[in-house]
Structures are given as C-alpha cells and as structure tokens.
C-alpha cells in the first residue's frame, strides 16, 4: 500500500454523480441532459482512477479508457439527434422525441 487515501475522491465522485443524476431527472432540455450524463461519466472515471491508485493496480485506468470511448460515441450520436430536433422546431423538449419517426 502507498498510503493513498481515496475517500475524498470518492466523496467528490459521489457528489458529481448525484449532481448529474439531478440534472437528468429535473431538466427537460436535451443539451443539459447530455452534459449531466457526461458529468456522471466523469464521476465514474474519477472513482475508478482513485480506487485504482489506492489499490495499486492499473485495472481502473483501463476501464477509464473504455468509459471515455463510450462517452465519445454517446456524445456524437446524441448530439446528432439533438441537432435533428433543433432543426425541426425551436422549442425542444425531451418528450417530443417521437417526432423523429418517419
């Protein structure tokens, strides 16, 4: 053990994650929801790196690269959907996504 204390990082990660959950649940704007999902991904990455450092192995770093890859793909696809929604109407609500059907 290196004597690394991961508890402050775990607490910060939990706070970040719950702020992201609150943003997804409470806000109806798709851009705010995407930013909240990205905040949750970053909170998970922070926890993975902190625990990987505390337990002196590199498995957490590998998972962080996987999460970053998934987050990049999610951002590209979701932003394309949001742009398609904004082109159809000026007032965009998440509940109006059914308009994209054929």
N, C-alpha and C positions, 0 to 999 in steps of 0.2 A: 504494500500500500504506500501511496505517496503522501498521504495526509491531506488529500484534496477533499474539501467539504462541498458536496453538491447540493446541499439543502437550500442555499439562497437562489441557485439557478433553478432548482425545481419549483420553488415558490414563484419566481418570476415567470417561469414557463406556465404554471397553472393560472396565474393572473392573466397572462397574454391569451391563453387558450379560452378562458371564460369571457374575456372581452370580445374575442372573435365569435364565440357562440352567441353572445348577446347581440352582436351586430347582425348575424344571420337570422336570428329569431325576430328581432324587433324592427329591422329596417326592411322596406319593400323595394328599394332601389337596387337593381341588379349589380351596378358597379360597387356600391357599398357592400353588398353581399360577397362579391368576388374578393374585395380587399379583406373582408373578415375571414374568408376561407384561407386566404394566403397568410393571414396572421395566425390562424390555427396551425397551418403547416410549419410556420417558423417557430411556434411554441414547441411543437413536437421535435423539431430539429435541435432546438436549444436543450431540451431534456435529453435527447439521445446523445449529444456531444458531452453534456455534463456527466451523465452516468457512465459513458464510455471512458471518460477521463478518470472518474472516481474508481472504477473497477479495473483500470489499467489494461484495457484491451481495445482493439480498433474496430470491433464489430459495429459500434454505434456510428462510426464515420462512414462505413459502407452503407448503412441504412439511410444516412443523411443524403448521400448522393442519389439513392433511389427515390427518396421523398422529393428532392429538388427536381429530378427528372419528371416525376408525376405532376408536380406543381407547374412546371413549364408547359407540359401538354395540356393540363387543365386550363391554364390561363389562355393559351392560344385558342382552344376550342370555345371556351366560354366567352372570350372577347369577340369572336366571330358571331356568336349568337346574339350578343348584346348589340353589336353594330347592325345586324339584320333587324333587330327590334327597333332601334332608334331610327332606322331609315323608313320604317312603316308608319311610325307615329311619333309625335313629340313627347307625349306623356307615356312613359313606360312603367308598367307595374309587373311584378313577377307573376301575378295571377293571369296576365294577358298573354302568356307564352303560347297558349293554344292557338293563337292567331297564325303561327308559323305553319300550320298544317295546310298543305296543298292548295 
